[in-house]
Every structure is written in structure tokens, then in C-alpha cells.
Amino acid sequence: MKRYGYLFEKAFSKENISLAIQKASKGKKDRINVMKILADKDKYVDKIYDLVWSGKYVPAPYTHAKITDGINKKERELCKPKFYPDHIVEWCIYLVLEPILKKSMIKNTYASLKGRGQNYGKLKVKKKAKTKNGRFYYKCDIRKFYPSVDNGLLIEMLERKIKDSKLMKMIKDILALEKGLPIGMILSQLFSNFFMNDVDHLMESMNYCRYADDIVIFGKASEVVHKARKILENAISKKRLTIKPSWIVYKLKNTPLDFMGFRFYRDHITIRKSIMYRATKRVRKWVKNQTLKIAHAITSYMGWIKNTNSFKFYENRIKPYVDFKLLKDIIRNGEKKNENLCFGI
């Protein structure tokens, strides 16, 4: 296995720190602390450069916040790093490691990887569902995936790939802040995919696909998917992870597959009911108050709708209530305003 060195130098070059500031500020440019940094970016590039290269950088503990998600109000705990310098430092590491670690990953893992994501995954799953080997499916998810990742095992895997001791020390210091991988850290997305890499390769030939902690295996008969299920469960247990007992095996013709926010049928795809619910909720808010935040949210939901057979939902629940010309104008003007504020115009 090829090991990579001289990564610390690449991660904390001034060019990469500057790029990391831009990436870290995405979606946060209306925050006062972020505006301040973007307005004097070169100064903060130098400050991070000096802090890291002097050996004085120590990652600060995360701020914890609980959020509720979805119709069922599922509670999640987010860990928020300080934007400066911690979130920027994590982005510096991410930008260097992502292309290296991604090279070893199979094509049928979709979450949080550049050039993949839900639409990429949707096309892959759609193709599998149409074949004779897509008649049955097994679906499961890993219990408390991110917090359950064994950081000791993860570090062993990373050290087999990375021979840069300075970068590995920084990664160890960051991982020592929390048990498992904190939800909210940009590196958690990359590291969780890398942690599952050996499982993904083992299962790749078994009509397997994974989106973060959600796993699907297709087969031409229930016996085929159950055989693959047992192999998967054994591999997952070796990672010191647990599959939730709510796993299912169904015939796709009778029961659509709910995966990645989509509902897959043999011949078409719709969006998940919970996403329809959230989109409808946003539209109701838009009717009362046309803000930039709501405009961005509706645009995001339109991406889901356009890529599925959900035209009827759009015609009934969105089109009558949203003036899309106004929506685009609000987004355009909002982006200009944020840009002007960042540069003191």
C-alpha cells in the first residue's frame, strides 16, 4: 500500500490556508466573525500559518448543541468547532487528505464525497433496481455510526496511508477531543468513509451500496441478500460497530426502497415523504416572509424534485405559491450584499 508523506507542508502552505478559509466560510458569510476574516484574509492566512508552524496550535474543545431533525423530531448532537482557527485548520487537512483517501474508495459509496452525493447515488441505485439482480433488497443502518467509530482503529488505518508524523499528531489531537467522530466536524465525513473502506471493498461484488450509515444490498432472490447480510454483519462487528435490529428484506416490486431521501420503485423514483413535508413547510414560510434563507432552502428542494418523478407534488404544493423570478432576485441580491459586506464596500 502506497504511503503519503510531506502532507503537513501542503496542508499548511499559505495557498492552501487561503483556500481553506474560502471553503470554511461557505454558508457563513453573513456572520460577523467570518466577515471580519474575509475582509482581511491575508492577515488571517499569516496568523494561522505562524500559529501552526510554530507548534503553538492546540485544537479547542467543541461547543455542543442539540438539534431535532425530520418529521419524527429525531434528536442529534452537533459539535461545533470555533471558526477561527479550528474549523479552518480542519479544512486545511481535509483539502489535502480528501483526494488521497478517496482514491481507495469504491464507486458505490456516495455520502460527502466530491463528484458523488445523492444524485450520483440515485443513478447508481436506479440502475441496480432495474436489473434482474435488483428484485430483492436488504436495507440496514449502523447504530450511532459517527460516535461509535473506534478512533484507535481509525488512526491505525490512517497511519498505514499517511507517513507524515507531524500531520498525524495534529489529527490525533483533533480526534482526542471527542469519543468517535463528532457530527459537525468536516473531517468526520471523510474519516467515516475511510473507516468503512475495507467493509466496502469486501461487499462491493455483492450489489452493495452505502450512503454514510445506510446500507443497501440487492439480489435476485431473498436467499442471496440474506447470505450477503450475514457476511456484512460479521464484517461490521469486526469494526466494533452494530447494525440496528430494524433491518429489512423486501421484494422491490411490492415495497419501494427508501434510501438517501428517495423512494425507489422498479420503474420510477419519487422523493421521501419527510422531504415533501419539509419542502411544504418552507413554502408556507415563504408565503409569509420572502427571506434569503428560505429562498436558498426552496432552491435546494427544487433540486430534489427535478431529479425525480415528483412533478405532481411540485404542481400542487410549490408552483402556486412561489414566484421563482422573485426568489432568484432575492438570492442574487443577497449574495451581492454579503460579498460587499465582506470586503467593506
Secondary structure, DSSP 4 states (H G I P E B T S, - for coil): ---B--HHHHHTSHHHHHHHHHHHTTT-TTSHHHHHHHHTHHHHHHHHHHHHHTT---PPPPEEEEEEETTTTEEEEEEE--IIIIIHHHHHHHHHHHHHHHTTS-TTB-TT-TT-HHHHHHHHHHHHHHSGGGSEEEEEEBTTHHHH--HHHHHHHHHHHB--HHHHHHHHHHHTTSSS--TT-HHHHHHHHHHTHHHHHHHGGGTEEEETTEEEEEESSHHHHHHHHHHHHHHHHHTT--B-TT-EEEETTTS-EEETTEEE-SS-EEE-HHHHHHHHHHHHHHHH---HHHHHHHHHHHHHHHTTT-HHHIIIIITTT--HHHHHHHHHHHHHHHHHHHTT-
